[in-house]
Amino acid sequence: MKTSCLHLFIAFTLCFSTQSMAQELKDYKWKNRLVLVIGNNTNNTTFTQQLEVLENDNQGLNERRLKLFKVLPNKYQLDEEVWVEGSLIFDKYNANKDPFRIILIGLDGGIKLSQSTVISKKDLFDLIDSMPMRSSELRSKN
C-alpha cells in the first residue's frame, strides 16, 4: 500500500511539474520574449559572464519585453524570483547537455537564437530590434 501511494504521489508530482513548466513558458507567448541562459552549474564562467551582461540593463530588457530565465540542470529561476526545482527546461532546450547555451524565444514562441557563446547586449538587442514585431512596437510607440 505504501509503495502504491508513493508511486501515485511521484506520478502526480511529475505530471504537475511538467504542466507547470510548460504552462509557465506558454504564459509568456505574445506577451514577452524569453532569454534562457543555460549552464551546467553556477560556477560556469560563461554562464556567469552572460548573466552579468544582461542583468545590468533592466531598462533595455523591459523595453524589449524580455524575461530572463536562468536555467541549470535541476532548477531554474525567472529574473530574481526564487529558484524552482525541475530539469524540464534544461532537458528541452539543452538536449546536447552543452556546458553553456543562450536561447532567445520570440513573442510567437519560436526560437530566434541559440548559441553556445556569450552574446553582447548590443548584439542581442540589435537582433531583437531588427525583428518585424519589434519594429512594429517601435512604430506604435512613436
N, C-alpha and C positions, 0 to 999 in steps of 0.2 A: 504494500500500500504506500509506504513512504517513497519507494522508488518511482511509482507511477505519478505521485503528486509532484515529486521533484522533476520528472520529465515534463509534465504538464506546465509547471512553472517555467522551466527553461524554454520550452516551445513558445509560451506566451511572451516571455521576455524578448526572445529573438524576433518574433513577429512584430512586437511593439517597437523595438529599436529600429528594425528595417523600415517600418512605415514612418516612424518619427524622422529618421534621416531623410528618406525620400520626400516626405512632406515638407521638411524644413527647406530643402533646396527648391522644391516646386513653389513654395510660398513666395519666392523672390521673382519668379518668372513674370516678365513685363513690368516689374517694379524696380528691380535692381540688377546691376551687373555684379558678378561674383568673381573674386580673385581667390583662388585656392593656392596657398603657399604650403607645399607638402614637403616634409622632411622625415628622415628615418629616425631622428631624435633631436632633442633641443640643443645638443652640443654641435650639431652640424653647422659649420661656419657659413655655408652657402645659404642655408635656411635662415640663420640669424641675420646675415647681410641683407637678404631680400626683405625681411621684416623691417629692418632699420630704414631701408629705402622708402618703404611705403607708409609706415606708421607715423612718420613725422609730417604728414600733409593731410590732415583731416579735411581741410577746405577743398583740396583737389579731389579727394575721394568722394566727398559729399556732392560736389558739383557734377561729378560723373555718375552719381548714384551707385557707387561701388561699395560692396560689403566685403570685408576681408576675413577669410577663413584661414586659420592656422590648423594644419592637419598633420597628425602624427599617426603611427601605425595603430595605436589603441585609443586615441582620443582626438577631439577637435574642439576648436574654440572660434566663436564668431566675435570679431572685434575684440573687445576687452571683457566679454562676459565670462562666466565660469566655464571650465573645461567640461566637455560632455564625453563620457565613456563610449567607445564604439570604434570599429575599424571599417565600417562600410564605405565611407567617403574615401578613405585611403585605398581600400581594395578596388573600388570602382575607377578612381582617377589616377591610380599609380599601380596598375596591374603588373608592370615590369619590376616593381619594387625598387625604383631608382632612389638613390640617396636624397635627391632633391628634384622637385618639379614645381613649376608655376603654371597655373592654368587660368585663363580668362574665359568666363562663361558670359555670353551676351544676354541682353534682355529677353531674347527669344529662347533662351535655354541652350543654345548651341555653343560649342567650344570654338572660340575665336583665336586662342593662342595656347600652345602647350610646348614648353621648352624646359631644358634641364640646366639652364644657366640663368644667372641673375639678370633681370631686365631693369634698366634705369627707369625712374619715374617718368622722365621725359619721353622715352620710347613707348612706355605703356600708355601714357596719356595721349601721345600723338596717334597711336594706333586706335584708341577709343574715339578720339576726336575726328578721325577720318571715316568713321563708320556712318552709314546713312542715317540711322536713328539718332545718333548724337548730333549730326549736322542739323537734323530737323529740330531737335531740342534747342540748339543754339539759335536757329532762326526764330523759333517761337518765343524764346527768351528776349530777343531783341525786337 
